[in-house]
């Protein structure tokens, strides 16, 4: 049976509009600290979460809002948690990187790679308490350099645990190309630990759904874990306010604050040698030029827009759906910003 693109687009758009609302709250200063969004990961998350059943568990990374929302967690509770309110999902103590839902068996962590051990634990419990259910671990490609994730994959393979390991690969480790800090290939690592390896275009929700469907069925039937390698693009960079994107998007506004200190440092008579300073300047310029050519700048790498394009011929239904979701998110925002309930 082919995937229902309308249902998948509904999940993706709801997540995108919800995170856009979060972005505005963050820009208004109502949410403190860093903010890591899942914009650009919607196709991966929707293609997988839409196939989960009651009793399935999710171990999440620091971009946990999309999977929680798509799984059915109350958006008002998530928003109140991000606002630090006592009536939030985790009583205002978790922030955006440490969200938990006992009802949906979902746990997130800001510790890179922590989704691996959590998923292995969920899966071990599922074997004895909820036969036929699975655990899903979501993480970025940088987590593949963390020992605990590799150990979890090895354990899941040896014990034949029902885990779907999902690597969301945007090819960036914050401001460093992942290829510069990762030896070998991820498929060799996964296969070396005995896990079936599936690579998929993470921008195409239909392809993700189809690639994962058979893998999930095999995991449920007791055939052990599988590794999904999904390519994606983080449209906002590593976090909101990502410096390199900010400069390339608004050069006239951002460059004066950067050019002055750089010039003073370069011309200073004290400090390191001129050669070293010029080398540092070249690194900065190279990073900016790379960002100018970065795929994060192109709307063609937006999974939500790609899914929408496939539905555009039925414009009336599409418009009705989008209006409905916009109203739903607006209602959640209004409720979340309302009087605190303790």
Buried (B, 14 or more C-beta within 10 A) or exposed (E): EEBEBBEBBBBBBBBBBBBEBBBEBBEEEBBEEBBBBBBBBBBBBBBBBBBBEEEBBBBBBBBBBBBBBBBEBBBBBBBBBBBBBEBBBBEBEBBBBBBBBEEBBBBBBBBBBBBBBBBBBBBBBBBEEBEBBBBBBBBBBBBBBBEBBBBBBBBBBEBBBBBBBBBBBBBBBEEEEBEEEBEEEBBEBBEBBBBBBBBBBBBBBBBBBBBBBEBBEBBBEEEBBBBBBBBBBBBBBBBBBBBBBBBBEEEEEBEEEBEEEBEEEEEEEEEEEEEEBEEBBEEEEEBBEEBEEBBBBEEEBBBBEBBBEEBEEEEEEBEEBBEEBEEBBEEBBEBBBEEEEE
